[in-house]
Amino acid sequence: MQAKKRYLLVSVVAGLLFLIYLWGLQIGEFQQQPYHYPQIHQYHQQDYQYYYQRPARRWPELTEPLDPYLEGGEQEEDSPQLHHQHTSPHERRAIRDNIYKNKRCRMETCFDFSRCQSGFGVYIYPPQRGDEISETYQKILSSIRESRFHTADPSQACLFVLAVDTLDRDQLSAQYVQNVRARIHSLPTWNDGRNHLIFNLYSGTWPDYTEDLGFEVGQSMLAKASADVANFRPNFDISIPLFSKVHPLKGGSAGYLALSDASPSRKYQLVFKGKRYLTGIGSETRNALYHIHNGEDIILLTTCKHGKDWEKHKDSRCDRDNEDYSK
């Protein structure tokens, strides 16, 4: 009897091992075969319809770059090799890390909302004796002072604006202000820039334009023209247009927009007049402007006369562009 029980136990174990072996073979074949999604089936149950649909497909990843808009050799004028040709990647990274130490700043992390409980007051620091403020920055400060948000009491301020002119941070410019770093760090309510707004139109120096402001912005918000996407902090910094110094402080009379009497149609839809950079940053965009210039409602006039050696990079369109620009 004992022998029969042993034989029976061995048979059961062998059968189980055989079933496990077959099950493993089926799983291996299933993993090797591609999965075919079933067709859409429709079922009827009472007054309801049920559908089985395949899972949503992901967008395909692009492996090839998009075709450039420029034609022929125009793309070579703005090739990556010419970008930042006087600074190494390590130097550019060091400048960026030094100026923009708080890259992760957002309103919920670098802005003190408790200062705004009594209202949205904007305080402008008093200028120091001998300060030279450009006409453009003076217009910005004047528009704030004449608004209902301006306050002369810093304790009631939600936002702080510098009196020192930071619009032009090109070290070769005559409007470049020295010792900005020491001045802003000496402000009693600077607090690493928290609740401060800094305006800037130009930064860095040709031809690299590394966005070197010459001081750390800290936790302050930066209202900047031509901001680099690598440094721009979404939902915190502000992208502003690069406007001319002759731009008027105010436009139209009081209540002009409320009257809705602006002309519905204008003769010109788009107008631009400026320098066309033949090489370096910005050249690709401005060299392509002539594609949309039609001489009627879209007027785009550019000149090649930029820099001392512009004639070395002169192209076939420069003479015509310079002539139209001078008209």
Secondary structure, 3 states (H helix, E strand, C coil): CHHHHHHHHHHHHHHHHHHHHHHHHHHHHHHHCCCCCCCCEEEEECCEEEEECCCCCCCCCCCCCCCCCCCHHHHHHHCHHHCCCCCCHHHHHHHHHHHCCCCCCCHHHHCCHHHHCCCCCEEECCCCCCCCCCHHHHHHHHHHHCCCCECCCHHHCCEEECCCCCCEECCCCCCCCCCHHHHHHCCCCCHHHCCEEEEECEECCCCCCCCCCCCCCCCCEEEECCCCCCCCCCCCCEECCCCCCCCCCCCCCCCCCCCCCCCCCCCCCEEEEEECCCCCCCHHHHHCHHHCCCCCCEEEEEECCCCCCHHHHCCCCHHHHHHHHHC
